[in-house]
Amino acid sequence: MSKPSTKPPIEPIDTPFNRRRFTTSVATLAVGLGHFNLARTAQAETFDHTHAWWTTLLKKHVVVLESGQASQVRYAGFMADRASLRTYLNALSAVTLATFATFSKPQQQAFLINAYNAFTIELILTKYPHLPSIRDLGNILSSPWERQWIKLLDKQVSLDDIEHAMLRKPGVYDEPRVHFAVNCASIGCPPLREEAFVAEHLATQLSQQTLRFLSDRSRNRWNPSSMRLEVSKIFDWYAIDFHKNHQGIASLVTFLGQYADQLADAPDDRARIRAGQFDLVYLNYDWKLNDAKATVS
């Protein structure tokens, strides 16, 4: 048996006293909602869309190789600056879904790309330096990309959630070049950019990342002896993203044809690539950690 209630009886709502109380309660609720909306607006306005904190860390700990075609990461340096990294991660985690909805699409894309890359660094640091590959963080039941350990937009998500359920969600951004922006901490990946992605320059940054990756002959190249185009496994895994006519990209063949000058040297070979007269071969992906192994100063 429950304890009898000690609350006073409820007065009829239609008495003058209670009308005033009801009116006051509604007004209080309205003020509270107003404060909530103001706080949400303030969060949207105060979030640093320049991602300056992240850029500072990237400029310090990303080693650009071969004129930007590749990069390595000083994970030991990130380990020394882990408190700063977590400050940035906490800023990302503090953004609510409602606030995120107020961002422009380029702001949303930049936010999600930077989040993916920054949380990937944090994931590596959980086991660094005893970590040959990011894949070693997984097990037979789950890959490291499936673990829902990231607080983002009011829920726990995984790296896969950020990439596939958010960035690649059909009809939202439809940007296949995102594959050259997100970095999986492996040698086979497109280079981790040495600055944050920002809305104002996102289109240019994505174009640069694409050009960098397609210029890297260790990952993408014309083989004159076999007369085949050898490209990254990324184009096999995500071929569908290059067949939706997004950003003017109607097919993977036509997309690669735009980068004939980067993929081959001889004029005839470049002409073949532009004309789509080639067979594709997908190269093995190098999952070794993209660690610069530099001494921390």
C-alpha positions as MATLAB code, in Angstrom:
seq = 'MSKPSTKPPIEPIDTPFNRRRFTTSVATLAVGLGHFNLARTAQAETFDHTHAWWTTLLKKHVVVLESGQASQVRYAGFMADRASLRTYLNALSAVTLATFATFSKPQQQAFLINAYNAFTIELILTKYPHLPSIRDLGNILSSPWERQWIKLLDKQVSLDDIEHAMLRKPGVYDEPRVHFAVNCASIGCPPLREEAFVAEHLATQLSQQTLRFLSDRSRNRWNPSSMRLEVSKIFDWYAIDFHKNHQGIASLVTFLGQYADQLADAPDDRARIRAGQFDLVYLNYDWKLNDAKATVS';
ca = [
       0.000    0.000    0.000;
       1.347    3.418   -0.910;
       1.684    6.253    1.538;
      -1.313    8.609    1.558;
      -0.731   11.857   -0.271;
      -0.045   14.910    1.883;
      -0.565   17.356   -1.006;
      -3.358   19.971   -0.515;
      -6.491   19.540   -2.610;
      -6.349   21.023   -6.092;
      -8.309   24.279   -6.361;
     -10.719   24.732   -9.301;
      -8.967   26.285  -12.268;
     -11.743   28.801  -12.901;
     -11.276   30.846   -9.707;
      -9.756   34.327  -10.160;
      -6.786   33.285   -8.065;
      -6.014   30.283  -10.260;
      -6.546   32.140  -13.521;
      -3.850   34.514  -12.393;
      -1.651   31.593  -11.400;
      -2.288   29.838  -14.695;
      -1.532   33.017  -16.651;
       1.626   33.532  -14.660;
       2.687   29.918  -15.276;
       2.159   30.262  -19.012;
       4.117   33.501  -19.019;
       6.887   31.851  -17.025;
       6.940   28.936  -19.453;
       7.081   31.341  -22.398;
       9.975   33.193  -20.802;
      11.698   29.871  -20.152;
      11.250   28.796  -23.751;
      12.479   32.183  -24.843;
      15.621   31.735  -22.779;
      16.035   28.245  -24.239;
      15.752   29.555  -27.782;
      18.110   32.410  -27.007;
      20.599   29.947  -25.551;
      20.297   27.747  -28.622;
      20.739   30.757  -30.902;
      23.696   31.914  -28.835;
      25.302   28.484  -29.194;
      24.852   28.618  -32.954;
      26.328   32.089  -33.080;
      29.230   31.375  -30.741;
      30.382   28.091  -32.270;
      33.665   28.754  -34.021;
      33.012   27.865  -37.637;
      36.643   28.666  -38.440;
      37.591   25.603  -36.353;
      40.697   27.586  -35.412;
      41.565   25.292  -32.506;
      41.638   22.284  -34.828;
      43.678   24.130  -37.446;
      46.307   24.996  -34.835;
      46.705   21.327  -33.934;
      46.779   20.192  -37.559;
      49.402   22.733  -38.593;
      51.523   21.585  -35.682;
      51.205   17.825  -36.094;
      50.498   17.062  -39.758;
      53.568   16.535  -41.941;
      52.863   17.342  -45.588;
      54.728   15.145  -48.081;
      55.337   15.330  -51.827;
      53.848   18.782  -52.371;
      50.699   17.864  -50.519;
      49.963   14.594  -52.291;
      50.333   12.731  -49.003;
      50.712   13.464  -45.327;
      51.755   11.808  -42.106;
      50.608   12.518  -38.571;
      52.727   13.141  -35.504;
      50.599   11.108  -33.137;
      53.197   11.523  -30.406;
      52.694   15.265  -30.772;
      48.927   14.896  -30.581;
      49.439   12.781  -27.466;
      51.385   15.624  -25.872;
      48.595   18.037  -26.893;
      45.775   15.686  -25.992;
      44.195   18.171  -23.594;
      43.940   20.685  -26.433;
      42.504   18.034  -28.728;
      39.865   17.167  -26.155;
      38.968   20.835  -25.773;
      38.124   20.866  -29.466;
      36.264   17.542  -29.255;
      34.215   18.858  -26.333;
      33.282   21.918  -28.399;
      32.013   19.614  -31.142;
      30.123   17.447  -28.659;
      28.431   20.493  -27.135;
      26.621   21.312  -30.383;
      23.040   20.088  -30.217;
      21.104   18.666  -33.127;
      18.795   21.683  -33.024;
      21.761   24.050  -33.268;
      23.328   21.969  -36.033;
      20.095   22.363  -37.998;
      20.633   26.137  -37.999;
      24.035   25.779  -39.698;
      24.308   26.257  -43.452;
      24.961   23.097  -45.440;
      28.653   23.958  -45.987;
      28.974   24.625  -42.242;
      27.384   21.255  -41.505;
      29.679   19.450  -43.930;
      32.796   21.118  -42.539;
      31.633   20.328  -38.997;
      31.125   16.635  -39.776;
      34.371   16.214  -41.758;
      36.407   17.856  -39.010;
      34.592   15.808  -36.375;
      35.358   12.573  -38.218;
      39.051   13.420  -38.526;
      39.479   14.738  -34.983;
      37.690   11.827  -33.315;
      39.752    9.424  -35.436;
      42.915   10.990  -33.984;
      41.492   10.572  -30.490;
      40.676    6.928  -31.226;
      44.262    6.270  -32.316;
      45.585    7.877  -29.135;
      43.669    5.398  -26.969;
      46.232    2.719  -27.898;
      49.158    4.703  -29.281;
      52.105    4.025  -29.575;
      51.421    0.286  -29.549;
      49.225    0.349  -32.633;
      50.378   -0.846  -36.076;
      47.004   -0.125  -37.706;
      43.622    1.372  -36.854;
      42.106   -2.000  -37.720;
      43.808   -3.451  -34.643;
      41.338   -1.458  -32.539;
      38.513   -3.689  -33.719;
      37.608   -7.294  -32.971;
      35.758  -10.160  -34.619;
      32.427   -8.675  -33.554;
      32.943   -5.031  -34.416;
      35.258   -2.833  -36.440;
      36.754    0.331  -34.901;
      34.461    2.359  -37.156;
      31.313    0.740  -35.714;
      31.919    1.531  -32.036;
      29.441    4.129  -30.806;
      31.675    6.045  -28.421;
      31.419    9.577  -29.831;
      29.049   12.133  -28.316;
      27.752   14.181  -31.226;
      24.472   15.962  -31.922;
      22.742   14.716  -28.757;
      23.585   11.021  -29.106;
      26.328    8.433  -29.113;
      27.557    7.741  -32.624;
      30.322    5.887  -34.416;
      32.745    7.015  -37.087;
      30.646    5.011  -39.534;
      27.582    6.968  -38.431;
      29.324   10.266  -39.171;
      30.558    9.142  -42.574;
      27.753    6.980  -43.911;
      24.600    8.023  -42.037;
      25.395   11.748  -42.083;
      27.936   12.822  -44.714;
      26.902   10.225  -47.318;
      23.187   10.168  -46.553;
      21.409   10.349  -49.930;
      19.789   13.665  -50.705;
      21.540   15.646  -47.974;
      24.946   16.761  -49.258;
      25.558   14.422  -52.203;
      29.260   15.228  -52.314;
      31.444   12.324  -53.520;
      34.626   14.318  -52.940;
      34.111   13.867  -49.218;
      36.055   10.617  -49.623;
      39.198   12.686  -50.155;
      38.543   14.764  -47.028;
      37.891   12.193  -44.295;
      40.989   10.394  -43.094;
      41.129    6.858  -41.671;
      44.618    7.172  -40.114;
      46.147    4.845  -42.697;
      48.812    5.188  -45.370;
      46.306    4.243  -48.058;
      44.017    7.155  -47.151;
      43.903   10.492  -48.903;
      46.089   12.931  -46.950;
      44.885   14.405  -43.693;
      44.641   18.083  -44.534;
      46.958   20.401  -42.602;
      44.098   22.775  -41.801;
      40.464   22.512  -40.795;
      37.720   22.438  -43.388;
      35.653   25.625  -43.248;
      32.398   26.543  -44.941;
      33.738   29.616  -46.748;
      36.411   27.605  -48.559;
      34.885   24.129  -48.546;
      34.429   23.794  -52.310;
      38.028   24.874  -52.937;
      39.367   22.615  -50.202;
      37.509   19.588  -51.564;
      38.810   20.317  -55.057;
      42.350   20.586  -53.718;
      42.046   17.343  -51.771;
      40.791   15.552  -54.876;
      43.630   16.914  -56.991;
      46.175   15.953  -54.349;
      44.905   12.402  -54.106;
      44.634   11.826  -57.852;
      48.166   13.207  -58.273;
      49.604   10.605  -55.901;
      51.062    7.929  -58.174;
      51.457    5.506  -55.276;
      47.662    5.374  -55.031;
      46.387    6.273  -58.509;
      48.260    5.912  -61.829;
      48.220    4.824  -65.430;
      50.202    1.656  -66.050;
      51.660    1.944  -69.590;
      52.806   -1.669  -69.660;
      49.365   -3.136  -68.945;
      47.470   -0.207  -70.472;
      45.268   -0.126  -67.390;
      44.311    2.557  -64.915;
      45.305    1.508  -61.398;
      43.378    3.388  -58.723;
      42.719    3.347  -55.010;
      40.362    0.777  -53.535;
      38.282    3.755  -52.397;
      36.864    3.951  -55.918;
      35.769    0.336  -55.650;
      34.218    0.639  -52.194;
      32.330    3.838  -52.983;
      31.800    3.568  -56.732;
      28.081    4.249  -56.289;
      28.841    7.775  -55.073;
      30.408    8.559  -58.448;
      27.393    7.376  -60.449;
      24.680    9.696  -59.134;
      25.435   12.753  -61.268;
      26.194   14.783  -58.148;
      28.472   17.778  -58.652;
      28.311   17.021  -62.366;
      29.869   13.577  -61.834;
      27.891   11.137  -63.994;
      30.173    8.125  -63.638;
      33.486    7.040  -62.170;
      34.983    6.796  -65.668;
      34.102   10.389  -66.508;
      35.256   11.555  -63.082;
      38.689    9.962  -63.516;
      38.864   11.342  -67.038;
      38.950   14.846  -65.555;
      42.292   14.003  -63.923;
      44.060   12.459  -66.913;
      46.959   14.919  -66.588;
      47.560   13.784  -63.015;
      47.208   10.074  -63.744;
      49.448    9.736  -66.806;
      52.421   11.418  -68.492;
      52.216   10.537  -72.180;
      49.727   12.558  -74.278;
      48.283    9.394  -75.855;
      47.692    7.822  -72.454;
      46.019   10.964  -71.184;
      43.797   10.976  -74.257;
      42.733    7.392  -73.542;
      41.825    8.269  -69.981;
      39.805   11.301  -71.040;
      37.963    9.165  -73.594;
      37.236    6.472  -71.024;
      39.168    3.886  -73.019;
      40.664    1.944  -70.145;
      40.147   -0.950  -67.770;
      40.217   -0.263  -64.066;
      42.392   -2.122  -61.567;
      41.947   -1.467  -57.861;
      45.156   -1.360  -55.832;
      45.580   -3.029  -52.460;
      44.884   -0.651  -49.585;
      47.714    0.043  -47.154;
      46.220   -0.024  -43.644;
      49.454    0.707  -41.796;
      49.248    3.689  -39.450;
      50.180    6.982  -41.142;
      52.517    7.847  -38.263;
      55.285   10.418  -38.791;
      57.085    9.131  -35.672;
      58.614   12.555  -35.130;
      60.239   13.517  -31.852;
      58.037   15.798  -29.795;
      59.757   19.124  -29.161;
];
